[in-house]
Amino acid sequence: MKLSVVIVNYNVRYYVEQCINSVFKATEGIGMEVLVVDNHSQDGSVEYLRKHFGKRIKLITSHHNLGFARANNIAIRQACGDYILLLNPDTFVGEQSIRQVIEFMDEHPKAGAAGVMMHNINGVCAPESRRGMPTPLVSLFKMLGFSRRYYMKHLPWDEPNPIDVISGAFCMLRRETISKVGLLDEDFFMYGEDIDLSYRILKAGFQNWYIPASIVHYKGESTEKSSFRYVHVFYQAMLIFFRKHYGHLSFLVTAPIQVAIYGRAFIALVQMLYHRMRYSLGFVNRVDYQPTYVFLGTEEMLAQCKELSERSGLTAGFITDIEQFQPNGHQCLVYDVEYFGYAAIISMASKYHQKQTLIGTYSTKTHVLITLKEILL
């Protein structure tokens, strides 16, 4: 078997459904399997996935939240592919993206792992697509707000290039690599395990590569980034990585880094409390965050979405051609995935979107509208 795709799901059944559908389209003609680990979801994910995919996927269930690293490891141990793709549930991949990465790695045997060009929900390329290793100096600069070296901004977007860190949102691993460097470190509950794995891959003599194959990453829809737990887990992961790989250095080197990490965590908590207080006191209205929806697709799709908009009370417009779209403030351009396909959606978003234009998707088969902040049926 050529490929095993591993997806860890936690309370995002519609996102993971779209992710799996995009994977099936992107792997036609490739011997592959999809393994989904459900981390004790409470939204009916297990029943939903069994109903919609049946035996087309291997569904592994847990009776409690194992964390990202441990859940991935369970599936990796059961995977049969020559390549193993770790893929976030809040992503969708272009129809040629997975094939591009496999072909590159087939031609470059020293490539132990590869990542791709991730697009944010507004169509802009995510800087996390290419990252440098967070050495003490690079980490300190990043904590102080200087991130050019960390995000390797000197590299071109349209060419393959060796990088230091592969994002866990899309991480293609050679089986030989895993056999040599080991699985994800389960000391990381969530966040940081991709940096640690990338570090060990480089130390083992393999290369990490960035490939200009496109995906969309909704970026954290399976986590609650406005929670105190998120701040704790995220910055704790930084400390775990730093102590594991750089803890042997002089106190004069390590102390400023740890102070900077604790400082950034404190600032994040203060900002969170500030925004919550503004919301609770009425200075921020929930309506301010509601975009205008513009639906783009076939007549069948538009008819379904008109009914959906009326039922849900959405402010909406309807077009049949991308040339009719006029960016104007906070909008969500909703694409008909059955008509355009995922690669075309990414391409159009990159070309026509402005900063405040978000990507939405709608399927006339599943009747599910997926956006960044909400999912409407």
C-alpha positions, 0 to 999 in steps of 0.5 A: 500500500502506498499511503496511509492518511491519519486524521485525529478528530475531536468534535468537528464531524462536518470538518472531518467529513469534508477533509475525508471527501477531499482526500478521496478525490486527491488519491484516486488511483493511489493505493491508500487507506484512511484511519480516523482516531476519534478523541472521545468527541461529544458531537456524535462524530462516531455515529456520523462518520460510520453512517457516511463512510462505513468501511471506507475508513478505519475508525478508531475510537477512544473513551477519553481525549488522548491528545494529538500525539498519542492519538496519532501514534495509535493509528501510525502503529496500525498503518500499512502505507509506505508513506504516512500522512498526518492530516488535521481534520480542519483542512481540505486538500487540492485534488493534486496536492497529495500526489505532488508530495508523493511524487517528490518524495519518491524522487528524493529518498533523503526527504524524510518528511514534507509539508505543503503550502497551507492557505488560511481561511482568507486564502492567504498563504500561512507563514507556518508552512515554512518554519525554522528550528526554534533555537534559543536565539530564534526563539528569543527573537520570535518571543520579542516579535521578530519572526522573519527567521522563524518563518523562513520568509526569504524562501520563495512560495512557488518552489520546493525548498528544504525547511526545518519544521513541518507543520502537523496540519499536513505532515507526509512521513516516509515509513523508514523515517518513522522506523528510525526516529520513532513516533510522536513524543506523547509528552506533548498533549497538543502543539509542539510535537511537530517541531520535536518530530522535525528536529529528530528527523533532521538529527537522524540525517533526513531532510524536511521539505516544503512543497508548493502543493496547496491545502486550506487549513481552518487553523484550530477549529478542533481546539478552543483558542479562547480558553485558558486551557489553550494558553496553558497547553500551547506555552507548556509545549514550548517549555517541554521542547526547549527543556528537552533539546536545549535544557543542557545549555548554560543558565545564562542562555536558557533563563531569558528564553523561559522568561520570554515564554512565561511573559508571552503566556501572561500577555496572552491571558491578559488579552483574553481577559480583556476581550472577554470583559469587552464582550460581557460589558456590551462593547462588542456586539456579536453581530459585528462578527457576522459576515455577509455571505456570497454564494457561488455555484450552480443554480441547484446550489444557489436554490438550496442556499437561498432556502438555507439563508432565509431559514437561518436569517443570513445576509446573503448574495448569490452569483454564478460566476466568480467575475461577479464577486466584488469584495466589500468588507467582511464577507464569506464567499461560499463555493459549491464544492461539487462544481468547482473542486477543492483545488479550484476553490483554493486558486480562486481564493488566492486570486480574488479574496481580500483580507476580510474575505473568508472561504466557505464551502457548501456541498449539494450532496451533504447539504452542509455549509462550512465556514470558519466560525460556524457550521450551518445546516 
